[in-house]
Amino acid sequence: MPTEIVTTPEPLESSPEVVKIEGVSKRFIMRRDSSIKERIVTFGRAGRRHRKDFWALRDVSIDIHAGETIGLIGHNGSGKSTLLKLIGGIIEPTSGTVMERGRLAALLELGAGFHPDLTGRENVYLNAAVLGQSREETERRFDEIVAFAAIDDFIDTQVKFYSSGMYVRLAFAVAIHTDPDILLVDEVLAVGDEAFQRKCMDRITEFQREGRTIIIVSHALGQIAELCTRAVLLDKGQLVFDGAPDDAVSRFRELLEDRRVDEKSASITSDQRSTGAIVGCTVAGVGKAPGEVIARGDDIEIRLTIEASHLDSWIAAVQIDDPMGQVIFETATDRLNVPPPLIEGTREVVFTLNDTNFGGGRYFVNTLLRDTDG
């Protein structure tokens, strides 16, 4: 899929920039030697064969304004968490610049900033100090922090005995009570239970009303669409979309679908082709070429190409999803009472949908082939 960058609408003139990312790239060196001994042996010219450069980000530029809630989305390894760490000052870019202003609070990794041998109480003061809050301010807000985290009985217990949920609750409670101008949130909130997640979402909504800037990394696309005013899509370390959350989620689903189709096609083995496999699928309006826009009211043909050496008992099915993953149509040969003909070699199976009335937009067609035993 070609790279496309869509710029975000112009922000309000009264909203200043709080984060400016210009031409940022980040390289990590991946080593193949597993011990110090191997590293010494391969030191020098030979050592170059035992390491590999991995570019987590390449030439990313984003301007973030006060009061925005930005969602960073993309598949695993796309560079989301790396970008969040660069904004938080945890790591330095290989090239480019990251500038921010205002007090920043970050929830990047489970237990980051906590010392396992200190109690919850001691870690509250330590973490708040790291986030730039004075001891006096922390003392004033201490009871609120503990109440929000709901760990009253364990506040004087060493945090190494905490569950992952307790870690997250205390870390989030500290972060939001340090009065941050910019809040960075990675996937850590997924660890908490549903009630706590709702509590966090309520507080984030409150922050939005107060005009604070929030940057969220999440695989929960519904959460991104619900909370964010803007979304940034990364793919293989590059920025491919920057704009409305719904559009970003739709584009991300397209990327995922393209990747799934490519991986599925590559994974069809000769044994599967022999047993029976869908090796091709086209979708078009009747009388139109594949890829041509289908209008409301058109009849649609979904053509499946099935390959098998000898297949006499089978069911083929199609399912159409909208960009948010909602199933809007599905059918199968057994539901249509179509007896499966013997397939020896290659055969086309055509589903015809008459007088369709789908709303405007992009849809995904999923196909299935299975035997009658499931």
N, C-alpha and C positions, 0 to 999 in steps of 0.2 A: 504494500500500500504506500503510495507516495506521501512524503512528509508534507504536512500542511500546517501553517501557523495562522490562527485566527486571533486577532488582537482584541483585547477587552475594551468595552465602551469607555469613553473618557470619564474619569472620576470627577466628583465635585471639586470645584476650584478651591473650596475651603478645606479640603482634605489633604494634609501634607504627606509627603513620602516618609514612611518610617523604616522601610527596608528597600534597599536598592542593590540588585544583583546584576553585575555587568560582565558578560563574556566569561562566565565561570566554568572551568573544567577541573575535574578531580581524577587523578590517576592513583591507583593502588598497584603495588608490586606483589604478584602472587608467586610464591616460591614453591618449587617442587622437591627441594631437599628437605628431608624430615628431621634432621638432627644437626647439632653443631659440628660433629665430625664430618658429615657429608658436605656442609657448607664450607669448611676449611679445605677439604679435598678439591671441591669445585670452584674455589676462590679464583678470581681473575677472569681471563677470557673464557675458559670453559664454563664458568659460573653463569654466563649469560644464557646458556642453554637450559639452565635449571630455574629460570625465573621468567615470568610473563607479565607484561603490562596490561592492566585492566582499567579502562576508562569508565568510571561510574557516571561521570557527567561530561558533556562536551558543549562548550560555548552556550551556556544557558544565561539568558538575560530576562529579569522580571523586576517590575516596579510594584511595590505593595504600599497602599495608602492607608492612613489611619482609619479605623472603623471597618475595614474589610474583613470578611471571614473567607479565607482561601483554603480550598481543598486540594491537596496534592494526591493525584491518583496515577495508577500505572501498575503493570504486572510486577511480580517479584523480580528484583534485580534491575528495575528501571531507573533507580537513582533517587527515589523519593526520600528515604531516610537519610541518605548522604546529603541531600540538599538541606534537609531540616537541621542536620548537625552543623553544616556550614553556616546557616543563619544563626544558630545558637552559639557559634564560636567554639564548638567542641573540636572541630578539625579545621585546617587551613586549606584553601583552594590551591591546586597546582598552578593555575593561572586565572586571571580575572580578579574582581574585587567584590566583596560583600560588605555593605555598610548598613547599620541600623542605628536607631536612636530611641531612647526611652528604656525603662526597666523591662527586662526580658525574663520570663519564667519558662522553663522547658521540661516537658515530660517525654524523654526520648527513649529510655530503656528502663526496664523493671529494676527498681532499687538503685538507679543511678543517683549518686550523691549521698547515699546512706552508707554508714559504716556498720558492718554486721555485728560487731562486738559492743556497739553502743545501744542504749535503750531507745525506744520510740521517742521518749521525751527529749533525750539528748540529741537525737537525729533531727528533731523538729528545729531546735535552735541552730544546729550545724547547717542544715539544708537552707533554712531561711537566711542565714548569714551569707552563704554562698550565693543566694539569689539577691543579695544586696539589702537585706532588711536588718535594722538595728535590733539589738537584744530587747530594748524597751518596747519596740513595736511588736516583736514576737510575743513578749509577755502579755501585752494587752489582748492579743488575738489568740493566745494559746488555747483557751477553752473553746473558742469557735472552731479551731482546727481539729481538736480532738472530737468535738461533737459531730463535725461533718464526716470525719473518717470513721466514726462509730467503733472505736477500738478502746474505749475507756478502761476496760479491764486489763488491757495488754500494753498500756502506754509506758509502763516501767519495766517491760520485758525486752530483752535483747532482740533486735529485729531479725537476727539470723534464725529465730524460731518462728517468724511470721510466715503465714501462707502468702501465696502470690497476690491474692485478693487484698489482704491486709496491707501489703507493700504498696499496691496501687492506690488504695484509699488514702493512706497517709501521705504519699507523695503528691497526689492531686490536691489534697486538702491544704498542704503547705504552699504549693504553687499558686493556688487561686487566692490565698490569704496574704500574699506578699504584694498585693496591689500592682500587678504587672500592667505595662502598657501593651506588651506583645506576649501572647501565650502560644507556645509551640506544643502540639500534642501529637505524639506518634501512636502506633497501634496499641499502646499499653492499656488503654481503656477497655479493650476487648477482654481483658482478664477479669474485670469486675463482674459481679452478678447483675441481673437485669435491673433490679431496683437501684443499684448504685449508678449504673450507666444512665438511667433516666435522671437521677439526681445531678450527674455531671452535665448532661445535656441542658437541664434547666439552668444550671449556673452559667454555662456557655451562652445560653440565650440572654441571660441577664447581663453578661459582659457585652454582648452585642448591643443591647439597648444603651449601655453606658459609653458606647463608641470605642471600645478597645479593639485591638487588632488580634485576630486569631488565625493560626495556620495549622491545619489538621492533615495528617496522613492517615488514610483509612481505606480498607478494602470494602467497607460497608457503603456501597454506592448510594443506597437509599438515604443513608445518613448524610452523605455529601450533598445530595440534591436538596435535602430538607434544611440543612443548617447553613450552607455556604452561599455567599453572594457571588462567588467566582470560583472557577476550578482550573487547575493547571494539570495537563496530561503529559506525562513523561513516557518515552519509549526508547529503550536502549541508551539511556543517558541523555537523550535529546528532547527538547521541548517541541511537542507536535500540536498542542492546542492550548489556548489560553482564552477563556471566555465564560459564557453562561454555564452553570453546573449541569443542567439537563443536556445541553449540547455536548459537553465534555464526557458525560456518562455514556451518551449514545455513541460518540466516537470511540471511547474505550471499549465498549461492547463489540464494535466493528473490528477493532484490533484483535480482541480475544477470539472472535469468531474466525477471522482470517487465519490466525495462528492455529486454532483447533482444526480447521479444515486442512491446512497444510500438513500438520502432524498426523492427522487421520489418514490422509492420502499416502504419506510416507510410511505409515505403519501397516498398511495392508500387505500381508505376506502372500507368497505364491500358494501356500496351503489354504489361506482364507479365500483367495480368488478361486481356488479349485472347489472348496466347499460351497462358497457362495458369498459374494460381496457386492455392495454398491460402489461402483468405480467411477460414476459420473452423475451429475445432476444439473439440469438447466431449468430455469423458470422464465416464462415469457407470456405476454398477452397473446391470445389467439390472433394470428395474422401479424404479430410483431416479432422483431428479432430479440434474442436474449440480450438483456441490458437496456433495452428501450423502456422508457417510463410507462408504467401501467396506470391507466386512468380508472377512476371509479366507474363501475358498471361493466368493465371489460371481463371477458372470460379469461381465465388463467390456466395454462398447462404447466404442470410440474412433471418433467420427464426424468425418470430414474434409469440409469444403465446398470444392469445387473450382470455379473459374470460368474459362471459356475460350470463345473464339468458335468455334474448331474445333480439337479435339485428339483425335487417333485413335491415337497411339502414345505411351504413357506408363507410368510406374511410380510407385506411391505406396508409401511406407514409414513405419513408426513405430518409435520407439526409446524405451525407458523407462530412466531413470537414477535412481540413488538420490541422496540429498542430497550425497554426496561426489563425485558425477560418475561413479560406476562404472556401466557398462552392465549391466543385469540382464535385459533382454529386447529383441529386435528381430525384425521380420519385414517382408515386402514383398509386393506383389501378384504379382511374378514368381516369388518363392519358393513362393507358394501356388498357382501355376499358374492364376491368375485372368486370363483374357483382358481387356485393357482395352477397355471400351466407348467409343464415340464420345461426346465431350463437346461440346455446343453450347449454351452458356449456363451453367447451374449444375447441378451434380450432387453428391450425397452418396456418399461411400465409407465403409463401416462395417467396422472390424476388430472381431471378437468374440473375447475371450480367455475360455475356459471354465475354471471351477473354479480361480481364481487362488489362489496361496498366498504372496503377498508378506508380508514381515514388517511389523509396525506402523511407521508413520511417513509422511513426505511423499515423493512421487516426482514426477519431471518427465517429461512426454511430449514428445518431439521428433518433428516430422513432416517429410516430404520428398516433393517431386514433381519428377520429371525425365523427360526423354524417353528412349527406349530406346538412344540413342547416348551417354547419360551427361551 
